[in-house]
């Protein structure tokens, strides 16, 4: 009896253990669509002129030409790419060694800093493989630079109303309300007792030649905040970062809020985001449907396991606004898109049920990870923020949202009148442009 009882006990225990193992969900990563920002760069020539005129003094010089990816920026992006490649190999998305075209396809904005960042990310993920970097032969790629007459024309009055709403109804009131942030930035960039014109000028709305809204004054302050962050990120000596007024990541973070305010009033307007982000969002949605839908997809991107777009912070801003997705990470202010930061869409399948899910997250390196070129590891992970909404569940692989409802969220605010065929055959980079 005792032996029989023991047998029954162990049989029951084994059955419970077996059931638990079988019942535990097992997910497989099927597809990744990633939209990355370019890495660290000096200020663009236009921003440099505005900042120097507005502050009445020259700003720090860089070894790299204005607006182009720096050598330090390449290295930081390489480290992020190395982590992502290792992570996706462990997840079974890609295999060992150099990948096939079915495993990764890269499409970059035509500018040097984006193409070079694409090289850095893929060199880190696939060292020695020389992954082809594809980009449009045109100066303006409709996926990334599509605002303007004849493409996604912007209405001035709608933008004006959106900007005022984001700033609380009045430019002058917003400028007064934000004086603590403005004064802190002024202390960092202005010479004591010397003229610093941009800080004394009232903010005004005007429009660029392509129809985009601009806020004179605020735009220059935002460019200053961004440049101080880039000086820190490029590991400039402390006496050159913010003119010697910032010695920690926390201090840099406190100088950046006006960049968030500028985006709230311009690129993050729902109307502007819809005009600027609909075509790219449509391509992302189609990519996530590849291999699932039985209907042929028209004008879809190349069908590959890892589809990597490398573009600009404004493109990610459009997408996050369409998704109603925001984040605050580390020392960065709300909504910051740091150098080489990326908005990632992962498609997972639960093996037992066959159900599919989508995980949406924003990931990037901290201020100090970029400055110190810290290798990404379990001890020094990337900063990650996940989108969640009704129906999403936390799992061992992250927050997974039902496939159909996630796709519906992607498509919810796409303007169908802006959808057009996208060619991915325009030009293949034939030379490596890494700094």
ABEGO torsion letter per residue (X at the ends): XAAAAAAAAAAAAAAAAAAAAAABBBBBBABBBBBBBBBBBBBBAAAAAAAAAAAGBBBBBBABBBGBBBAAAAAAAAAAAAAAAAAAAAAGABBBEBBBAAABBBBBBABAAAAAAAAAAAAAABBGAGBBBBBBABABBAAABABEBGABBBBAAAAAAAAAAAAGGBAAAAAAAAAAAAAAAAAAABBBGBBBAAAABBBBBBBBAAGBBBBBGAAAAAAAAAAAAAAAAAGBBAAABGGGABABAAAAAAAAAAAAAAAAABAABAAAAAAAAAAAAAAAAAAAABGABABBBBGBBBBBABBBBBBBAAAAAAAAAAAGBBBBBEABBBGBBBBGBBBBBBBBBBAAAGBBBBBBBBBBBBAAAAAAGBBBBAABBBBBBBBBBBGBBBBAAEBBBBAAAAAAAAAAABBAAABBBBBAAABBBABBABX
